[in-house]
Amino acid sequence: MPILALGINHDSAPVAVRERVAFAPEVMPSALADARAVLDCPELAILSTCNRTEIYGEVTPESVLAWISQYHDVPMEQLSSCYYQFTDETAVRHIMRVACGLDSMVLGEPQILGQMKSAYAVARESGSVGSTLHNVFQQVFSVAKKVRTETAIGENPVSVAFAAVSLASRIFTDLGQQTALLIGAGETIELVARHLLDKGVKKLIVANRTLQRAQSLAEEFGAEAILLADIPDYLPRADIVISSTASQLPILGKGAVETALKQRRHSPMFMVDIAVPRDIEPQVGKLDDVYLYTVDDLRGVIDEGKRLREKAAEAADLIVDAAAQDFMREHRSLRAVDSIRSYRQQAQGISKDELEKTLIQLRTGGDPEQLLEQLARSLTNKLIHAPTVALRQATADGDMERLRIAREIIGLTAEDSSQASDVSASAPEKKNLK
């Protein structure tokens, strides 16, 4: 079974589809267990971020797509038009590019590597990582580190969070006069907070499901911490709202925003919903004095960052290509281990049998010199029997390519076909090998 990478991302599907196939962190272990049972697949990993859902393993693409459709209750025809798949070397190359940020909406963004490591850790803890996926992920992490250290892909950090703040700074000429409400307390919101402080934002409010995490982030950035339930009371104070949670249901609805606008006397509000599934109801964007953007709307800002990193990405792709080829070469060689072991055992068995015969004859008074010559001759004949038959058959069939490969495998130097035929013809007859 080939290594498979199958997914749906920001390039292949709109946010409306991506949010339907996203996996919340809390359901990931059970989703992995369900997938392995349904697909009868011992190895599987799922990467689910705001911009992509991807499944890795040794499994057929048709079965994976059918499982996603069934698990998320999404029509198969809807998925069929927006998924992509890669196998073996192209799959390994794709996973490497994803981990390096080369396939991200924001080229070179660093968050995806941490998300990839988390996906691997969850899959390993769930018992769905075997030798193949373990080797894939270890090579992926090694390449990602190399790309970060040997190219400029990580310079001038750019992320979805940075793009959101850049857009805010274009809407408001002076962020030093604005209050920002950040919903969520994960890595993305932490990055948003850093970028907002760099831009000199007046005040930060952090809202989260658990107050402890919100307070931890608030202390780091000099912000105010509140619970999600307190948002309606604080929303009227927010000029900027940026949300990124793992909630499966919207955090902000149209009614709450309408109420806040009245209290603000319809002073404009700038909102960015980075989450998938969305945290802010789409209907909010239809309200006057609200400027609502989703991750898909950030493309213009993000394209600017891409141009700055394209040259570094070219160098990174060369590293990835070489690493993917090396990995598959090693992976294919591991598949030959059983054959090599069997071949070695066969040769050792022949040697053992011939040696035992010779030792018995030596004990009964046989001439040592003659017996050693006989042992060498018998071993030679038996060990070259199978290759001799293969050479003769390839020559008889006129299959010069098979003949060339056979000669290469047994270590013969390159010669013309007539010499090869001579070698095959002059080999010991089968009757002499018994």
C-alpha positions in Angstrom: 0.0 0.0 0.0 1.5 3.4 -1.0 2.0 6.3 1.5 -1.0 8.6 1.0 -1.6 12.3 1.8 -5.1 13.4 1.1 -6.6 16.7 2.1 -8.7 19.9 1.6 -7.1 23.3 2.0 -7.5 27.0 1.4 -6.5 26.6 -2.2 -8.9 23.7 -3.0 -12.0 24.7 -1.0 -13.8 27.7 0.5 -14.1 28.2 4.2 -17.7 26.9 4.1 -16.4 23.5 3.1 -13.2 23.5 5.2 -15.1 24.2 8.4 -17.4 21.2 7.8 -14.4 18.8 7.6 -12.4 20.2 10.4 -11.6 18.1 13.5 -11.8 19.7 16.9 -8.8 18.8 19.1 -11.0 17.1 21.7 -12.4 14.6 19.1 -9.1 13.8 17.4 -8.3 10.6 19.4 -11.8 9.1 18.8 -11.7 10.2 15.1 -8.4 8.4 14.6 -9.9 5.3 16.3 -13.0 5.4 14.1 -10.9 5.9 10.9 -8.6 3.0 11.7 -11.5 0.7 12.4 -13.5 1.7 9.3 -10.5 1.8 7.0 -8.8 -1.3 8.5 -5.6 0.8 8.5 -3.0 0.4 11.3 -1.3 3.7 10.6 -3.1 7.0 10.3 -2.5 10.7 11.3 -4.8 13.7 10.9 -3.7 17.3 10.6 -6.5 19.8 11.1 -5.9 23.6 11.1 -7.9 26.7 10.2 -6.7 26.3 6.6 -6.5 22.6 6.0 -7.6 19.1 6.9 -5.2 16.3 5.8 -5.0 12.6 6.4 -1.7 10.6 6.2 -1.3 6.9 6.1 -1.0 3.7 4.0 -4.5 3.6 2.8 -6.5 4.0 -0.5 -7.8 7.6 -1.3 -11.3 6.4 -2.2 -11.8 4.8 1.3 -10.4 7.9 3.1 -12.7 10.2 1.1 -15.7 8.0 1.9 -14.9 8.0 5.6 -14.6 11.8 5.7 -17.9 12.1 4.0 -19.5 9.7 6.5 -17.8 11.0 9.6 -18.7 14.7 8.9 -21.9 14.0 7.1 -20.8 15.9 4.0 -22.0 14.8 0.5 -19.4 12.8 -1.4 -20.0 14.9 -4.5 -19.1 18.1 -2.6 -15.8 16.6 -1.4 -14.9 15.1 -4.8 -14.6 18.5 -6.4 -12.2 20.0 -3.8 -9.8 17.4 -2.5 -6.2 16.6 -3.5 -4.1 13.5 -3.1 -0.5 12.5 -3.3 1.2 9.1 -3.0 4.7 7.9 -2.0 7.4 10.4 -3.0 5.0 13.1 -3.9 3.1 12.5 -0.6 6.3 12.8 1.4 7.3 15.9 -0.5 3.9 17.4 0.1 4.0 16.8 3.9 7.5 18.3 4.0 6.3 21.4 2.2 3.3 21.7 4.5 5.6 21.5 7.6 8.0 24.1 6.1 5.2 26.5 5.5 5.7 26.3 1.7 2.1 25.3 1.2 0.5 27.7 3.6 -1.7 30.7 2.8 1.1 32.8 4.3 4.3 31.5 2.7 6.8 30.3 5.3 4.6 30.8 8.4 6.0 28.9 11.3 2.9 27.9 13.2 2.2 24.9 10.9 5.3 23.0 12.1 4.0 23.1 15.7 0.6 21.9 14.5 2.2 19.1 12.5 4.1 18.0 15.6 0.9 18.1 17.6 -0.8 15.9 15.0 2.0 13.4 15.2 2.0 13.4 19.0 -1.8 12.8 19.1 -1.6 10.0 16.6 1.3 8.4 18.4 -0.5 8.6 21.7 -3.6 7.0 20.0 -1.5 4.1 18.8 -2.0 4.9 15.1 1.7 5.6 14.3 3.8 2.6 13.1 7.2 2.5 11.6 6.3 4.0 8.3 4.6 7.2 9.6 7.2 7.5 12.4 9.9 7.6 9.8 8.0 10.0 7.6 7.4 12.5 10.4 10.9 12.3 11.8 12.3 13.1 8.3 9.7 15.9 7.9 10.7 17.5 11.1 14.4 17.2 10.3 13.8 18.9 6.9 11.7 21.7 8.4 14.5 22.5 10.8 17.0 22.5 8.0 14.9 24.8 5.8 14.5 27.2 8.7 18.2 27.4 9.4 19.6 27.3 5.9 17.1 29.6 4.1 15.6 33.0 4.7 12.1 31.5 4.8 11.7 32.4 8.5 13.0 36.0 8.2 10.5 38.8 8.7 7.9 36.5 10.2 4.6 36.6 8.4 1.4 34.7 9.5 -2.4 34.9 9.3 -2.2 36.8 12.5 0.3 39.3 11.1 -1.9 39.7 8.0 -4.9 40.4 10.2 -3.1 43.1 12.1 -1.6 44.6 8.9 -5.2 44.9 7.6 -6.3 46.6 10.8 -3.4 49.1 10.6 -4.7 50.0 7.1 -8.2 50.6 8.4 -7.1 52.6 11.4 -4.3 55.0 10.7 -3.3 55.1 14.4 -3.8 51.9 16.4 -2.6 53.8 19.4 -6.2 55.1 19.8 -7.9 51.7 19.4 -9.0 49.0 21.8 -8.7 45.4 20.5 -10.8 42.4 21.8 -9.1 39.1 21.1 -11.2 36.0 21.4 -9.3 32.8 22.2 -5.9 32.3 23.8 -4.1 30.0 21.5 -0.9 30.5 19.5 -2.7 32.5 16.8 -4.2 35.0 19.2 -0.8 35.2 21.0 0.8 36.2 17.7 -2.0 38.7 17.1 -1.3 40.2 20.5 2.4 40.5 19.8 1.8 42.2 16.4 -0.8 44.6 17.8 1.6 45.7 20.6 4.3 46.2 18.0 1.8 48.5 16.2 1.2 50.4 19.4 -2.4 49.4 20.1 -4.0 51.3 23.0 -5.6 48.5 24.9 -6.0 44.7 24.7 -8.8 42.6 26.1 -8.4 38.8 25.9 -11.6 36.6 26.1 -11.3 32.8 26.6 -13.4 29.8 27.7 -11.1 29.4 30.7 -10.2 32.5 32.6 -6.8 31.1 33.8 -5.5 30.8 30.2 -6.8 34.3 29.4 -5.1 35.7 32.5 -1.9 34.0 31.6 -1.9 35.7 28.2 -3.1 39.0 29.6 -0.3 39.1 32.1 2.3 38.6 29.3 0.9 41.5 27.2 -0.5 43.8 29.8 -4.1 43.0 28.7 -7.4 42.6 30.5 -8.7 39.0 30.8 -12.4 38.0 30.6 -14.5 35.0 30.0 -16.4 34.3 26.7 -19.6 34.9 28.6 -18.5 38.5 29.4 -18.0 39.4 25.7 -21.4 41.2 25.4 -20.4 43.6 28.2 -17.0 44.4 26.7 -17.9 44.4 23.0 -19.0 48.0 22.8 -15.5 49.1 23.9 -13.8 47.1 21.0 -12.8 48.9 17.9 -11.0 45.8 16.7 -12.2 42.2 17.2 -10.0 39.3 16.1 -11.2 35.8 16.9 -9.5 32.4 16.7 -10.9 29.6 18.8 -11.6 25.9 18.3 -15.3 26.3 19.0 -17.7 24.3 16.8 -20.3 27.0 17.2 -20.2 30.8 16.6 -19.0 32.9 19.5 -20.5 36.2 18.2 -23.9 36.5 16.7 -25.7 39.3 14.8 -27.8 40.3 17.8 -24.9 40.8 20.2 -23.0 43.0 17.6 -26.1 45.0 16.8 -26.5 45.8 20.5 -22.8 46.8 20.8 -23.1 49.1 17.8 -26.0 51.0 19.3 -24.0 51.5 22.5 -21.1 52.7 20.3 -23.4 55.1 18.5 -22.5 53.2 15.3 -18.8 53.9 15.6 -17.2 51.4 13.0 -16.0 48.0 14.2 -13.3 46.1 12.4 -13.5 42.3 12.8 -11.4 39.4 11.6 -12.5 35.8 12.0 -9.5 33.6 11.7 -11.2 30.5 13.0 -12.5 27.4 11.1 -15.3 26.7 11.9 -16.1 30.4 12.0 -16.4 32.2 15.3 -18.5 35.1 14.0 -21.8 34.5 12.2 -21.5 35.5 8.5 -24.6 37.7 8.9 -22.6 40.1 11.1 -20.8 41.2 8.0 -24.1 42.6 6.6 -24.5 45.1 9.4 -23.7 48.8 8.7 -20.6 50.0 10.4 -19.1 46.5 10.7 -16.2 45.5 8.5 -15.9 41.7 8.8 -13.1 39.7 7.2 -12.5 35.9 7.2 -9.2 34.1 6.5 -10.2 34.0 2.8 -10.3 37.8 2.8 -6.7 38.1 4.0 -5.3 36.9 0.7 -4.4 40.3 -0.6 -2.3 41.1 2.5 -0.8 37.7 2.5 0.3 37.9 -1.1 2.5 40.7 -0.2 4.3 38.5 2.3 4.6 35.7 -0.3 6.5 37.9 -2.7 9.1 38.6 0.0 9.6 34.9 0.6 9.5 33.4 -2.9 13.2 33.4 -3.5 13.8 31.7 -0.1 11.0 29.2 -1.0 12.9 28.2 -4.2 15.9 27.2 -2.1 13.7 25.5 0.4 12.0 23.4 -2.3 15.4 22.1 -3.5 16.1 20.9 0.1 12.6 19.3 0.2 13.0 17.6 -3.2 16.3 16.1 -2.3 15.1 14.9 1.2 11.9 13.4 -0.3 14.0 11.4 -2.8 16.4 10.2 -0.1 13.5 9.2 2.1 11.8 7.1 -0.6 15.0 5.5 -1.6 15.6 4.4 2.0 11.9 3.5 2.4 12.0 1.3 -0.7 15.2 -0.3 0.5 13.5 -1.3 3.7 10.9 -3.1 1.7 13.7 -5.4 0.4 14.8 -6.5 3.9 12.6 -9.6 3.9 13.9 -10.7 0.4 17.5 -10.0 1.5 17.0 -12.0 4.7 15.5 -15.0 2.8 18.3 -14.9 0.1 21.0 -14.9 2.8 19.3 -17.7 4.7 19.1 -19.7 1.5 22.8 -19.2 0.8 23.7 -20.0 4.4 21.6 -23.2 4.3 23.5 -24.3 1.1 26.8 -23.6 2.7 25.9 -25.5 5.9 24.7 -28.6 4.0 27.9 -28.7 1.8 30.1 -28.1 4.8 28.5 -30.9 6.8 29.0 -33.3 3.9 32.6 -32.4 3.6 33.3 -32.7 7.3 31.8 -36.2 7.3 34.0 -37.3 4.4 37.1 -35.8 6.2 36.3 -37.8 9.3 36.1 -41.0 7.3 39.6 -40.4 5.9 38.9 -38.5 2.7 41.7 -36.6 1.0 41.5 -33.0 2.4 42.8 -31.3 -0.7 40.3 -33.1 -3.0 37.5 -32.5 -0.6 38.2 -28.8 -0.4 38.2 -28.5 -4.2 35.0 -30.5 -4.3 33.4 -28.2 -1.6 34.4 -25.1 -3.5 33.1 -26.5 -6.8 29.8 -27.7 -5.3 29.2 -24.4 -3.4 29.9 -22.4 -6.6 27.5 -24.5 -8.7 24.7 -24.3 -6.2 25.0 -20.6 -5.5 25.1 -19.6 -9.1 22.4 -22.0 -10.2 19.4 -19.5 -9.9 21.3 -16.6 -11.5 22.5 -18.8 -14.3 18.9 -19.9 -15.1 17.8 -16.3 -15.1 20.6 -15.2 -17.4 19.9 -18.1 -19.8 16.2 -17.4 -19.8 16.6 -13.6 -20.4 18.9 -14.3 -23.3 16.6 -17.0 -24.8 13.7 -14.5 -24.6 15.7 -11.8 -26.2 15.0 -9.5 -23.2 18.2 -7.4 -23.1 16.9 -5.1 -20.4 16.1 -8.0 -18.1 19.6 -9.4 -19.0 21.2 -6.1 -18.2 19.5 -5.8 -14.8 20.3 -9.4 -13.9 24.0 -8.9 -14.8 24.0 -5.7 -12.7 22.4 -7.5 -9.7 25.0 -10.3 -9.7 27.9 -7.8 -10.1 29.0 -8.4 -13.7 30.6 -5.6 -15.6 28.7 -4.0 -18.6 29.4 -5.9 -21.8 27.7 -6.2 -25.2 24.8 -8.6 -25.7 27.0 -11.2 -27.5 29.4 -11.4 -24.6 26.4 -11.7 -22.2 25.0 -14.5 -24.3 28.4 -16.3 -24.2 28.4 -16.0 -20.4 25.0 -17.5 -20.1 25.7 -20.2 -22.6 29.0 -21.2 -20.9 27.4 -21.5 -17.5 27.2 -25.0 -15.9 24.3 -27.1 -17.1 21.5 -27.8 -14.7 22.4 -31.5 -14.5 25.8 -30.6 -13.1 24.4 -28.6 -10.3 22.7 -31.6 -8.6 
